[in-house]
Amino acid sequence: MTLPRPNVFASLLTLAFTLTLSACAALSRPLATATPRPPTATLIPTATVLWFPPSATPSPRPTFAPSPTKAMLVGLGPLLFRDTFTSPDSWTTAASDQGSAAISRRRLTLAVQPGIYLISLQQELTLSDFYAEITARPSLCRGADEYGMLFRASAVAYYRYALACDGTVRLERISVSERHVLIPTTPSGDAPRGAPGEVRLGVWAAGEEMRFFLNGHYQFSAWDPNLPSGTLGVFVRAAGETPVTVVFTDLVVYAVTYASPTPTLTPTATPRPTRTPSATP
């Protein structure tokens, strides 16, 4: 048998020794551990969120019809009078530095300076039972400034249906220089607040009963026997520190045939007799 050459044998011994050292080095290293993965979460089905749930259909409520305004305008008859404000002689007029009442272009214009009260009366009417309407257009008006309609009027006494420029309304009786409040100041959604504005005033009168309207809407009623008849008129009053100007147009008057019932009087309590205690014996 032929032996390998010495140099080849040495090479084989070197290779074997190298492989042995590599194996030992590999055994001396710590074994690598695998990084654990988090378990996969199992999805649990959840209820669907309804952000805008449908509301239950409510049961319809009974509808209550309010009493119509026409029910308050009873006994209306034919048209008695219409004034389109074409004749300056039909109304009392005035002109001064403090105020003026003038008819022009089919309208009656009342204008006053601060602190001044001015009226204008129709010269051709004498009315007892009637329904009258007139349109008022305040062009300068604010706060407590007033305007409105006079009825059953004379130069010294009349009823005054007054609107203030703060959106309130009231009724008064004027006798010479005395003022009697029949309906106190009452807020109304139909009364213009300030200017410019427009409102249709209506007054229904039959006997002692009087009913009042704005823009065809019923406002209130009053009873008073003191002034049975008279003419119609208008007024303005500047209560503040600024002038007031109001334009009136389209006056119509209808007959009224109606027997107004006597209002029920509020009973008054009768005072009990006071007993004098007897003296102690």
C-alpha angles and dihedrals in degrees: 000000000000116000120221120259116270095243093051091048091052091052092053091050090052093051093049091049091050093051091050092053092048091052092050092049091051091052091050093057119091114254114253114243123215117245107246115237119225112255115260110255116238109232114233114207113247130201116266112253112232105205096184106034114193113256121234114259106251120229110256114258121224113265117232113205112216119231106273119241089235088068087066093051096071127158097024114169135181126319109276103180143003125189120193092177099246098130117068090194092064094072136043107257134189141181128194142125089273099050149331141213113198139163117220137143093008095305141094113228123196118191127173139174123239113299096016127124118198133179134188122198130202108243101203105055138084111176136177110165113021149122115235133182131188133172119233124194115188110203098170112029139118144158114350094356110127143206137161150114132316121204140178080024139167131169092274106028137033147134113261121210100195132192120191123208091240090072099264134121137198144166127234140172116222118201114179100304098340124101122205118189110219098170116021124225109300128183115239131188089211096058112092117242107225124320149354095036145132132214136168112224119205130188124188117190130179119162110310094342123092129183126194133209141184120198088348092304119123114243110174146315134238138186124214131149100194103093112038099174146000144120134296129256147159135229145188131199128190104213097171137047097280133074123262127218125181129174121210124199144165108025116191129178127196130190119251123206107186137126105225112214119233109259117246110259119229109246116240122221116250110228115242117241114260114233119215109223114238118248117262110252 
